[in-house]
Amino acid sequence: MSAVRLRDEGRLLNVLNPEQAYPEEMEKHLASLRDNQESIENALKYNYSNGPLKGTNNKLKVLKRVAYGFRSFVNFRLRIRLMFSVQKVPSHKAARH
């Protein structure tokens, strides 16, 4: 956890080294990390996080539940744009075309 928190690739490689001896319970989780090692290294290297994308998806899912019953897709789309503070919200008439 500290290797990821500190974005220390060297420390991560040391932890994921298959020659290191870890308890059996931990090996299962380390194997999963080793399988995804390249992606994890890229996330550390390029300071990438999918947190904002997950947040956006969650907002849309909540909106879909709340907006169940909208009769017009145009109104639903306008609601999404308002929710995400899109600067230019087209007028109702312009959105139809």
Phi and psi restraints in degrees (range 20) as a CNS / XPLOR table:
assign (resid 1 and name C) (resid 2 and name N)
       (resid 2 and name CA) (resid 2 and name C) 1.0 -67.2 20.0 2
assign (resid 2 and name N) (resid 2 and name CA)
       (resid 2 and name C) (resid 3 and name N) 1.0 -32.9 20.0 2
assign (resid 2 and name C) (resid 3 and name N)
       (resid 3 and name CA) (resid 3 and name C) 1.0 -62.1 20.0 2
assign (resid 3 and name N) (resid 3 and name CA)
       (resid 3 and name C) (resid 4 and name N) 1.0 -40.5 20.0 2
assign (resid 3 and name C) (resid 4 and name N)
       (resid 4 and name CA) (resid 4 and name C) 1.0 -73.3 20.0 2
assign (resid 4 and name N) (resid 4 and name CA)
       (resid 4 and name C) (resid 5 and name N) 1.0 -44.5 20.0 2
assign (resid 4 and name C) (resid 5 and name N)
       (resid 5 and name CA) (resid 5 and name C) 1.0 -60.2 20.0 2
assign (resid 5 and name N) (resid 5 and name CA)
       (resid 5 and name C) (resid 6 and name N) 1.0 -40.8 20.0 2
assign (resid 5 and name C) (resid 6 and name N)
       (resid 6 and name CA) (resid 6 and name C) 1.0 -88.0 20.0 2
assign (resid 6 and name N) (resid 6 and name CA)
       (resid 6 and name C) (resid 7 and name N) 1.0 -3.8 20.0 2
assign (resid 6 and name C) (resid 7 and name N)
       (resid 7 and name CA) (resid 7 and name C) 1.0 55.1 20.0 2
assign (resid 7 and name N) (resid 7 and name CA)
       (resid 7 and name C) (resid 8 and name N) 1.0 45.9 20.0 2
assign (resid 7 and name C) (resid 8 and name N)
       (resid 8 and name CA) (resid 8 and name C) 1.0 -104.1 20.0 2
assign (resid 8 and name N) (resid 8 and name CA)
       (resid 8 and name C) (resid 9 and name N) 1.0 100.2 20.0 2
assign (resid 8 and name C) (resid 9 and name N)
       (resid 9 and name CA) (resid 9 and name C) 1.0 -63.8 20.0 2
assign (resid 9 and name N) (resid 9 and name CA)
       (resid 9 and name C) (resid 10 and name N) 1.0 -39.6 20.0 2
assign (resid 9 and name C) (resid 10 and name N)
       (resid 10 and name CA) (resid 10 and name C) 1.0 -59.7 20.0 2
assign (resid 10 and name N) (resid 10 and name CA)
       (resid 10 and name C) (resid 11 and name N) 1.0 -43.7 20.0 2
assign (resid 10 and name C) (resid 11 and name N)
       (resid 11 and name CA) (resid 11 and name C) 1.0 -65.1 20.0 2
assign (resid 11 and name N) (resid 11 and name CA)
       (resid 11 and name C) (resid 12 and name N) 1.0 -40.3 20.0 2
assign (resid 11 and name C) (resid 12 and name N)
       (resid 12 and name CA) (resid 12 and name C) 1.0 -62.6 20.0 2
assign (resid 12 and name N) (resid 12 and name CA)
       (resid 12 and name C) (resid 13 and name N) 1.0 -45.2 20.0 2
assign (resid 12 and name C) (resid 13 and name N)
       (resid 13 and name CA) (resid 13 and name C) 1.0 -60.9 20.0 2
assign (resid 13 and name N) (resid 13 and name CA)
       (resid 13 and name C) (resid 14 and name N) 1.0 -37.7 20.0 2
assign (resid 13 and name C) (resid 14 and name N)
       (resid 14 and name CA) (resid 14 and name C) 1.0 -64.3 20.0 2
assign (resid 14 and name N) (resid 14 and name CA)
       (resid 14 and name C) (resid 15 and name N) 1.0 -41.8 20.0 2
assign (resid 14 and name C) (resid 15 and name N)
       (resid 15 and name CA) (resid 15 and name C) 1.0 -68.0 20.0 2
assign (resid 15 and name N) (resid 15 and name CA)
       (resid 15 and name C) (resid 16 and name N) 1.0 -39.7 20.0 2
assign (resid 15 and name C) (resid 16 and name N)
       (resid 16 and name CA) (resid 16 and name C) 1.0 -84.0 20.0 2
assign (resid 16 and name N) (resid 16 and name CA)
       (resid 16 and name C) (resid 17 and name N) 1.0 -0.4 20.0 2
assign (resid 16 and name C) (resid 17 and name N)
       (resid 17 and name CA) (resid 17 and name C) 1.0 -57.1 20.0 2
assign (resid 17 and name N) (resid 17 and name CA)
       (resid 17 and name C) (resid 18 and name N) 1.0 121.1 20.0 2
assign (resid 17 and name C) (resid 18 and name N)
       (resid 18 and name CA) (resid 18 and name C) 1.0 -66.5 20.0 2
assign (resid 18 and name N) (resid 18 and name CA)
       (resid 18 and name C) (resid 19 and name N) 1.0 -15.1 20.0 2
assign (resid 18 and name C) (resid 19 and name N)
       (resid 19 and name CA) (resid 19 and name C) 1.0 -80.9 20.0 2
assign (resid 19 and name N) (resid 19 and name CA)
       (resid 19 and name C) (resid 20 and name N) 1.0 -13.7 20.0 2
assign (resid 19 and name C) (resid 20 and name N)
       (resid 20 and name CA) (resid 20 and name C) 1.0 -70.5 20.0 2
assign (resid 20 and name N) (resid 20 and name CA)
       (resid 20 and name C) (resid 21 and name N) 1.0 144.6 20.0 2
assign (resid 20 and name C) (resid 21 and name N)
       (resid 21 and name CA) (resid 21 and name C) 1.0 -98.6 20.0 2
assign (resid 21 and name N) (resid 21 and name CA)
       (resid 21 and name C) (resid 22 and name N) 1.0 122.0 20.0 2
assign (resid 21 and name C) (resid 22 and name N)
       (resid 22 and name CA) (resid 22 and name C) 1.0 -128.3 20.0 2
assign (resid 22 and name N) (resid 22 and name CA)
       (resid 22 and name C) (resid 23 and name N) 1.0 158.4 20.0 2
assign (resid 22 and name C) (resid 23 and name N)
       (resid 23 and name CA) (resid 23 and name C) 1.0 -59.0 20.0 2
assign (resid 23 and name N) (resid 23 and name CA)
       (resid 23 and name C) (resid 24 and name N) 1.0 152.9 20.0 2
assign (resid 23 and name C) (resid 24 and name N)
       (resid 24 and name CA) (resid 24 and name C) 1.0 -56.9 20.0 2
assign (resid 24 and name N) (resid 24 and name CA)
       (resid 24 and name C) (resid 25 and name N) 1.0 -39.9 20.0 2
assign (resid 24 and name C) (resid 25 and name N)
       (resid 25 and name CA) (resid 25 and name C) 1.0 -61.8 20.0 2
assign (resid 25 and name N) (resid 25 and name CA)
       (resid 25 and name C) (resid 26 and name N) 1.0 -35.1 20.0 2
assign (resid 25 and name C) (resid 26 and name N)
       (resid 26 and name CA) (resid 26 and name C) 1.0 -79.6 20.0 2
assign (resid 26 and name N) (resid 26 and name CA)
       (resid 26 and name C) (resid 27 and name N) 1.0 -28.9 20.0 2
assign (resid 26 and name C) (resid 27 and name N)
       (resid 27 and name CA) (resid 27 and name C) 1.0 -60.3 20.0 2
assign (resid 27 and name N) (resid 27 and name CA)
       (resid 27 and name C) (resid 28 and name N) 1.0 -37.2 20.0 2
assign (resid 27 and name C) (resid 28 and name N)
       (resid 28 and name CA) (resid 28 and name C) 1.0 -59.7 20.0 2
assign (resid 28 and name N) (resid 28 and name CA)
       (resid 28 and name C) (resid 29 and name N) 1.0 -43.0 20.0 2
assign (resid 28 and name C) (resid 29 and name N)
       (resid 29 and name CA) (resid 29 and name C) 1.0 -73.6 20.0 2
assign (resid 29 and name N) (resid 29 and name CA)
       (resid 29 and name C) (resid 30 and name N) 1.0 -37.8 20.0 2
assign (resid 29 and name C) (resid 30 and name N)
       (resid 30 and name CA) (resid 30 and name C) 1.0 -65.8 20.0 2
assign (resid 30 and name N) (resid 30 and name CA)
       (resid 30 and name C) (resid 31 and name N) 1.0 -34.6 20.0 2
assign (resid 30 and name C) (resid 31 and name N)
       (resid 31 and name CA) (resid 31 and name C) 1.0 -61.4 20.0 2
assign (resid 31 and name N) (resid 31 and name CA)
       (resid 31 and name C) (resid 32 and name N) 1.0 -39.1 20.0 2
assign (resid 31 and name C) (resid 32 and name N)
       (resid 32 and name CA) (resid 32 and name C) 1.0 -65.2 20.0 2
assign (resid 32 and name N) (resid 32 and name CA)
       (resid 32 and name C) (resid 33 and name N) 1.0 -41.5 20.0 2
assign (resid 32 and name C) (resid 33 and name N)
       (resid 33 and name CA) (resid 33 and name C) 1.0 -65.6 20.0 2
assign (resid 33 and name N) (resid 33 and name CA)
       (resid 33 and name C) (resid 34 and name N) 1.0 -38.8 20.0 2
assign (resid 33 and name C) (resid 34 and name N)
       (resid 34 and name CA) (resid 34 and name C) 1.0 -64.2 20.0 2
assign (resid 34 and name N) (resid 34 and name CA)
       (resid 34 and name C) (resid 35 and name N) 1.0 -37.8 20.0 2
assign (resid 34 and name C) (resid 35 and name N)
       (resid 35 and name CA) (resid 35 and name C) 1.0 -62.5 20.0 2
assign (resid 35 and name N) (resid 35 and name CA)
       (resid 35 and name C) (resid 36 and name N) 1.0 -31.4 20.0 2
assign (resid 35 and name C) (resid 36 and name N)
       (resid 36 and name CA) (resid 36 and name C) 1.0 -108.5 20.0 2
assign (resid 36 and name N) (resid 36 and name CA)
       (resid 36 and name C) (resid 37 and name N) 1.0 21.0 20.0 2
assign (resid 36 and name C) (resid 37 and name N)
       (resid 37 and name CA) (resid 37 and name C) 1.0 -58.1 20.0 2
assign (resid 37 and name N) (resid 37 and name CA)
       (resid 37 and name C) (resid 38 and name N) 1.0 -43.3 20.0 2
assign (resid 37 and name C) (resid 38 and name N)
       (resid 38 and name CA) (resid 38 and name C) 1.0 -62.1 20.0 2
assign (resid 38 and name N) (resid 38 and name CA)
       (resid 38 and name C) (resid 39 and name N) 1.0 -42.8 20.0 2
assign (resid 38 and name C) (resid 39 and name N)
       (resid 39 and name CA) (resid 39 and name C) 1.0 -65.3 20.0 2
assign (resid 39 and name N) (resid 39 and name CA)
       (resid 39 and name C) (resid 40 and name N) 1.0 -40.0 20.0 2
assign (resid 39 and name C) (resid 40 and name N)
       (resid 40 and name CA) (resid 40 and name C) 1.0 -65.5 20.0 2
assign (resid 40 and name N) (resid 40 and name CA)
       (resid 40 and name C) (resid 41 and name N) 1.0 -43.1 20.0 2
assign (resid 40 and name C) (resid 41 and name N)
       (resid 41 and name CA) (resid 41 and name C) 1.0 -62.2 20.0 2
assign (resid 41 and name N) (resid 41 and name CA)
       (resid 41 and name C) (resid 42 and name N) 1.0 -40.9 20.0 2
assign (resid 41 and name C) (resid 42 and name N)
       (resid 42 and name CA) (resid 42 and name C) 1.0 -64.0 20.0 2
assign (resid 42 and name N) (resid 42 and name CA)
       (resid 42 and name C) (resid 43 and name N) 1.0 -39.4 20.0 2
assign (resid 42 and name C) (resid 43 and name N)
       (resid 43 and name CA) (resid 43 and name C) 1.0 -62.7 20.0 2
assign (resid 43 and name N) (resid 43 and name CA)
       (resid 43 and name C) (resid 44 and name N) 1.0 -40.2 20.0 2
assign (resid 43 and name C) (resid 44 and name N)
       (resid 44 and name CA) (resid 44 and name C) 1.0 -70.0 20.0 2
assign (resid 44 and name N) (resid 44 and name CA)
       (resid 44 and name C) (resid 45 and name N) 1.0 -43.5 20.0 2
assign (resid 44 and name C) (resid 45 and name N)
       (resid 45 and name CA) (resid 45 and name C) 1.0 -65.6 20.0 2
assign (resid 45 and name N) (resid 45 and name CA)
       (resid 45 and name C) (resid 46 and name N) 1.0 -44.0 20.0 2
assign (resid 45 and name C) (resid 46 and name N)
       (resid 46 and name CA) (resid 46 and name C) 1.0 -101.3 20.0 2
assign (resid 46 and name N) (resid 46 and name CA)
       (resid 46 and name C) (resid 47 and name N) 1.0 10.3 20.0 2
assign (resid 46 and name C) (resid 47 and name N)
       (resid 47 and name CA) (resid 47 and name C) 1.0 54.4 20.0 2
assign (resid 47 and name N) (resid 47 and name CA)
       (resid 47 and name C) (resid 48 and name N) 1.0 46.7 20.0 2
assign (resid 47 and name C) (resid 48 and name N)
       (resid 48 and name CA) (resid 48 and name C) 1.0 -96.1 20.0 2
assign (resid 48 and name N) (resid 48 and name CA)
       (resid 48 and name C) (resid 49 and name N) 1.0 140.8 20.0 2
assign (resid 48 and name C) (resid 49 and name N)
       (resid 49 and name CA) (resid 49 and name C) 1.0 -141.1 20.0 2
assign (resid 49 and name N) (resid 49 and name CA)
       (resid 49 and name C) (resid 50 and name N) 1.0 136.9 20.0 2
assign (resid 49 and name C) (resid 50 and name N)
       (resid 50 and name CA) (resid 50 and name C) 1.0 -92.9 20.0 2
assign (resid 50 and name N) (resid 50 and name CA)
       (resid 50 and name C) (resid 51 and name N) 1.0 10.7 20.0 2
assign (resid 50 and name C) (resid 51 and name N)
       (resid 51 and name CA) (resid 51 and name C) 1.0 -56.9 20.0 2
assign (resid 51 and name N) (resid 51 and name CA)
       (resid 51 and name C) (resid 52 and name N) 1.0 -48.0 20.0 2
assign (resid 51 and name C) (resid 52 and name N)
       (resid 52 and name CA) (resid 52 and name C) 1.0 -60.8 20.0 2
assign (resid 52 and name N) (resid 52 and name CA)
       (resid 52 and name C) (resid 53 and name N) 1.0 -38.7 20.0 2
assign (resid 52 and name C) (resid 53 and name N)
       (resid 53 and name CA) (resid 53 and name C) 1.0 -65.7 20.0 2
assign (resid 53 and name N) (resid 53 and name CA)
       (resid 53 and name C) (resid 54 and name N) 1.0 -42.2 20.0 2
assign (resid 53 and name C) (resid 54 and name N)
       (resid 54 and name CA) (resid 54 and name C) 1.0 -63.2 20.0 2
assign (resid 54 and name N) (resid 54 and name CA)
       (resid 54 and name C) (resid 55 and name N) 1.0 -37.5 20.0 2
assign (resid 54 and name C) (resid 55 and name N)
       (resid 55 and name CA) (resid 55 and name C) 1.0 -63.5 20.0 2
assign (resid 55 and name N) (resid 55 and name CA)
       (resid 55 and name C) (resid 56 and name N) 1.0 -42.5 20.0 2
assign (resid 55 and name C) (resid 56 and name N)
       (resid 56 and name CA) (resid 56 and name C) 1.0 -62.9 20.0 2
assign (resid 56 and name N) (resid 56 and name CA)
       (resid 56 and name C) (resid 57 and name N) 1.0 -45.8 20.0 2
assign (resid 56 and name C) (resid 57 and name N)
       (resid 57 and name CA) (resid 57 and name C) 1.0 -61.0 20.0 2
assign (resid 57 and name N) (resid 57 and name CA)
       (resid 57 and name C) (resid 58 and name N) 1.0 -39.7 20.0 2
assign (resid 57 and name C) (resid 58 and name N)
       (resid 58 and name CA) (resid 58 and name C) 1.0 -64.7 20.0 2
assign (resid 58 and name N) (resid 58 and name CA)
       (resid 58 and name C) (resid 59 and name N) 1.0 -42.6 20.0 2
assign (resid 58 and name C) (resid 59 and name N)
       (resid 59 and name CA) (resid 59 and name C) 1.0 -59.1 20.0 2
assign (resid 59 and name N) (resid 59 and name CA)
       (resid 59 and name C) (resid 60 and name N) 1.0 -42.7 20.0 2
assign (resid 59 and name C) (resid 60 and name N)
       (resid 60 and name CA) (resid 60 and name C) 1.0 -65.2 20.0 2
assign (resid 60 and name N) (resid 60 and name CA)
       (resid 60 and name C) (resid 61 and name N) 1.0 -39.5 20.0 2
assign (resid 60 and name C) (resid 61 and name N)
       (resid 61 and name CA) (resid 61 and name C) 1.0 -64.0 20.0 2
assign (resid 61 and name N) (resid 61 and name CA)
       (resid 61 and name C) (resid 62 and name N) 1.0 -42.5 20.0 2
assign (resid 61 and name C) (resid 62 and name N)
       (resid 62 and name CA) (resid 62 and name C) 1.0 -63.7 20.0 2
assign (resid 62 and name N) (resid 62 and name CA)
       (resid 62 and name C) (resid 63 and name N) 1.0 -43.7 20.0 2
assign (resid 62 and name C) (resid 63 and name N)
       (resid 63 and name CA) (resid 63 and name C) 1.0 -61.8 20.0 2
assign (resid 63 and name N) (resid 63 and name CA)
       (resid 63 and name C) (resid 64 and name N) 1.0 -40.5 20.0 2
assign (resid 63 and name C) (resid 64 and name N)
       (resid 64 and name CA) (resid 64 and name C) 1.0 -60.8 20.0 2
assign (resid 64 and name N) (resid 64 and name CA)
       (resid 64 and name C) (resid 65 and name N) 1.0 -39.5 20.0 2
assign (resid 64 and name C) (resid 65 and name N)
       (resid 65 and name CA) (resid 65 and name C) 1.0 -67.8 20.0 2
assign (resid 65 and name N) (resid 65 and name CA)
       (resid 65 and name C) (resid 66 and name N) 1.0 -44.3 20.0 2
assign (resid 65 and name C) (resid 66 and name N)
       (resid 66 and name CA) (resid 66 and name C) 1.0 -68.8 20.0 2
assign (resid 66 and name N) (resid 66 and name CA)
       (resid 66 and name C) (resid 67 and name N) 1.0 -35.6 20.0 2
assign (resid 66 and name C) (resid 67 and name N)
       (resid 67 and name CA) (resid 67 and name C) 1.0 -90.2 20.0 2
assign (resid 67 and name N) (resid 67 and name CA)
       (resid 67 and name C) (resid 68 and name N) 1.0 9.9 20.0 2
assign (resid 67 and name C) (resid 68 and name N)
       (resid 68 and name CA) (resid 68 and name C) 1.0 -55.8 20.0 2
assign (resid 68 and name N) (resid 68 and name CA)
       (resid 68 and name C) (resid 69 and name N) 1.0 126.1 20.0 2
assign (resid 68 and name C) (resid 69 and name N)
       (resid 69 and name CA) (resid 69 and name C) 1.0 106.4 20.0 2
assign (resid 69 and name N) (resid 69 and name CA)
       (resid 69 and name C) (resid 70 and name N) 1.0 -6.9 20.0 2
assign (resid 69 and name C) (resid 70 and name N)
       (resid 70 and name CA) (resid 70 and name C) 1.0 -54.5 20.0 2
assign (resid 70 and name N) (resid 70 and name CA)
       (resid 70 and name C) (resid 71 and name N) 1.0 129.2 20.0 2
assign (resid 70 and name C) (resid 71 and name N)
       (resid 71 and name CA) (resid 71 and name C) 1.0 -84.6 20.0 2
assign (resid 71 and name N) (resid 71 and name CA)
       (resid 71 and name C) (resid 72 and name N) 1.0 -19.9 20.0 2
assign (resid 71 and name C) (resid 72 and name N)
       (resid 72 and name CA) (resid 72 and name C) 1.0 -119.6 20.0 2
assign (resid 72 and name N) (resid 72 and name CA)
       (resid 72 and name C) (resid 73 and name N) 1.0 125.7 20.0 2
assign (resid 72 and name C) (resid 73 and name N)
       (resid 73 and name CA) (resid 73 and name C) 1.0 -63.4 20.0 2
assign (resid 73 and name N) (resid 73 and name CA)
       (resid 73 and name C) (resid 74 and name N) 1.0 -32.8 20.0 2
assign (resid 73 and name C) (resid 74 and name N)
       (resid 74 and name CA) (resid 74 and name C) 1.0 -59.8 20.0 2
assign (resid 74 and name N) (resid 74 and name CA)
       (resid 74 and name C) (resid 75 and name N) 1.0 -45.8 20.0 2
assign (resid 74 and name C) (resid 75 and name N)
       (resid 75 and name CA) (resid 75 and name C) 1.0 -63.6 20.0 2
assign (resid 75 and name N) (resid 75 and name CA)
       (resid 75 and name C) (resid 76 and name N) 1.0 -39.2 20.0 2
assign (resid 75 and name C) (resid 76 and name N)
       (resid 76 and name CA) (resid 76 and name C) 1.0 -62.7 20.0 2
assign (resid 76 and name N) (resid 76 and name CA)
       (resid 76 and name C) (resid 77 and name N) 1.0 -45.1 20.0 2
assign (resid 76 and name C) (resid 77 and name N)
       (resid 77 and name CA) (resid 77 and name C) 1.0 -63.7 20.0 2
assign (resid 77 and name N) (resid 77 and name CA)
       (resid 77 and name C) (resid 78 and name N) 1.0 -40.7 20.0 2
assign (resid 77 and name C) (resid 78 and name N)
       (resid 78 and name CA) (resid 78 and name C) 1.0 -61.9 20.0 2
assign (resid 78 and name N) (resid 78 and name CA)
       (resid 78 and name C) (resid 79 and name N) 1.0 -39.8 20.0 2
assign (resid 78 and name C) (resid 79 and name N)
       (resid 79 and name CA) (resid 79 and name C) 1.0 -63.1 20.0 2
assign (resid 79 and name N) (resid 79 and name CA)
       (resid 79 and name C) (resid 80 and name N) 1.0 -40.2 20.0 2
assign (resid 79 and name C) (resid 80 and name N)
       (resid 80 and name CA) (resid 80 and name C) 1.0 -62.8 20.0 2
assign (resid 80 and name N) (resid 80 and name CA)
       (resid 80 and name C) (resid 81 and name N) 1.0 -46.1 20.0 2
assign (resid 80 and name C) (resid 81 and name N)
       (resid 81 and name CA) (resid 81 and name C) 1.0 -63.8 20.0 2
assign (resid 81 and name N) (resid 81 and name CA)
       (resid 81 and name C) (resid 82 and name N) 1.0 -38.5 20.0 2
assign (resid 81 and name C) (resid 82 and name N)
       (resid 82 and name CA) (resid 82 and name C) 1.0 -66.0 20.0 2
assign (resid 82 and name N) (resid 82 and name CA)
       (resid 82 and name C) (resid 83 and name N) 1.0 -40.2 20.0 2
assign (resid 82 and name C) (resid 83 and name N)
       (resid 83 and name CA) (resid 83 and name C) 1.0 -61.6 20.0 2
assign (resid 83 and name N) (resid 83 and name CA)
       (resid 83 and name C) (resid 84 and name N) 1.0 -35.9 20.0 2
assign (resid 83 and name C) (resid 84 and name N)
       (resid 84 and name CA) (resid 84 and name C) 1.0 -98.3 20.0 2
assign (resid 84 and name N) (resid 84 and name CA)
       (resid 84 and name C) (resid 85 and name N) 1.0 15.3 20.0 2
assign (resid 84 and name C) (resid 85 and name N)
       (resid 85 and name CA) (resid 85 and name C) 1.0 52.8 20.0 2
assign (resid 85 and name N) (resid 85 and name CA)
       (resid 85 and name C) (resid 86 and name N) 1.0 45.9 20.0 2
assign (resid 85 and name C) (resid 86 and name N)
       (resid 86 and name CA) (resid 86 and name C) 1.0 -68.8 20.0 2
assign (resid 86 and name N) (resid 86 and name CA)
       (resid 86 and name C) (resid 87 and name N) 1.0 129.6 20.0 2
assign (resid 86 and name C) (resid 87 and name N)
       (resid 87 and name CA) (resid 87 and name C) 1.0 -63.0 20.0 2
assign (resid 87 and name N) (resid 87 and name CA)
       (resid 87 and name C) (resid 88 and name N) 1.0 -48.5 20.0 2
assign (resid 87 and name C) (resid 88 and name N)
       (resid 88 and name CA) (resid 88 and name C) 1.0 -99.7 20.0 2
assign (resid 88 and name N) (resid 88 and name CA)
       (resid 88 and name C) (resid 89 and name N) 1.0 105.1 20.0 2
assign (resid 88 and name C) (resid 89 and name N)
       (resid 89 and name CA) (resid 89 and name C) 1.0 -101.6 20.0 2
assign (resid 89 and name N) (resid 89 and name CA)
       (resid 89 and name C) (resid 90 and name N) 1.0 117.9 20.0 2
assign (resid 89 and name C) (resid 90 and name N)
       (resid 90 and name CA) (resid 90 and name C) 1.0 -65.7 20.0 2
assign (resid 90 and name N) (resid 90 and name CA)
       (resid 90 and name C) (resid 91 and name N) 1.0 152.5 20.0 2
assign (resid 90 and name C) (resid 91 and name N)
       (resid 91 and name CA) (resid 91 and name C) 1.0 -65.8 20.0 2
assign (resid 91 and name N) (resid 91 and name CA)
       (resid 91 and name C) (resid 92 and name N) 1.0 162.9 20.0 2
assign (resid 91 and name C) (resid 92 and name N)
       (resid 92 and name CA) (resid 92 and name C) 1.0 -58.5 20.0 2
assign (resid 92 and name N) (resid 92 and name CA)
       (resid 92 and name C) (resid 93 and name N) 1.0 -40.6 20.0 2
assign (resid 92 and name C) (resid 93 and name N)
       (resid 93 and name CA) (resid 93 and name C) 1.0 -69.5 20.0 2
assign (resid 93 and name N) (resid 93 and name CA)
       (resid 93 and name C) (resid 94 and name N) 1.0 -40.2 20.0 2
assign (resid 93 and name C) (resid 94 and name N)
       (resid 94 and name CA) (resid 94 and name C) 1.0 -69.0 20.0 2
assign (resid 94 and name N) (resid 94 and name CA)
       (resid 94 and name C) (resid 95 and name N) 1.0 -30.1 20.0 2
assign (resid 94 and name C) (resid 95 and name N)
       (resid 95 and name CA) (resid 95 and name C) 1.0 -70.3 20.0 2
assign (resid 95 and name N) (resid 95 and name CA)
       (resid 95 and name C) (resid 96 and name N) 1.0 -23.3 20.0 2
assign (resid 95 and name C) (resid 96 and name N)
       (resid 96 and name CA) (resid 96 and name C) 1.0 -72.6 20.0 2
assign (resid 96 and name N) (resid 96 and name CA)
       (resid 96 and name C) (resid 97 and name N) 1.0 -29.2 20.0 2
